[in-house]
Amino acid sequence: MSARLLEHGGLHTHVDDLESFFHVLCWIVLRVGHYSVGVKKAIEHLKAVFDYAVIYEGQTSGGAHKEARLMAYWMTQRAGVSNECLRDLVTDFEELIAVRYIKAPSKEDREAYDEFAAAMNYQERKLVRQAVWKYDKNKERLEDCSWIYERFCKAAEDPSKLSDVPNSKNLQIIKSEPLRVLGMPARTTKRGATDDIQSEHRSQKSKRD
């Protein structure tokens, strides 16, 4: 589920579906893929993203860690996915989804960008690394799923580039749950802590009643 829905609720959109798919992809990559960050950090990330939830004034919510890790581009900056084709795909996908949560460019940022773009004669190839250009382009790409769909199609053109053998060693370590994060359940299942904390809340309410 998207960080936005976990934190704030509201109407479900196709962008929430897109974000949910990103989280599922990362969940699979960190459980059975190859990466340089190390299995301990991978487990820590999985727990922070999937097993975090709180109860406040009787209301259960989560998603804060999902949002924070997206804003920090954790999969891009920290994970170190080994497969180049998969790494590029995850990087593009993460940058696309993160634009939902990062701060929009300020008026001053846009003025500086406009001056730079004019100096470059608005040649897109000279603007693609500019933060304002990236923000606006990813906002535009979120309007539908066509851009990221095309990225997946491109990545799948040569299946041999995505044919890594599953990392069974890391998977067994992760399944054994060797890491306990204080304040969170000792588990990394797709059911997640939100369900657990709701059950705990119902149990506590039942005892009070």
Secondary structure, 3 states (H helix, E strand, C coil): CCHHHHHHCCCCCHHHHHHHHHHHHHHHHHHHCCECCCHHHHHHHHHHHHCCEEEECCEEEECHHHHHHHHCCHHHHHHCECCHHHHHHHHHHHHHHHCCCCCCCCHHHHHHHHHHHHHCCCCHHHCCCCHHHHHHHHHHHCCCCHHHHHHHHHHCCCHHHHCCCCCHHHHHHHHCCCCCCCCCCCCCCCCHHHHHHHHHHHHHHHHHC
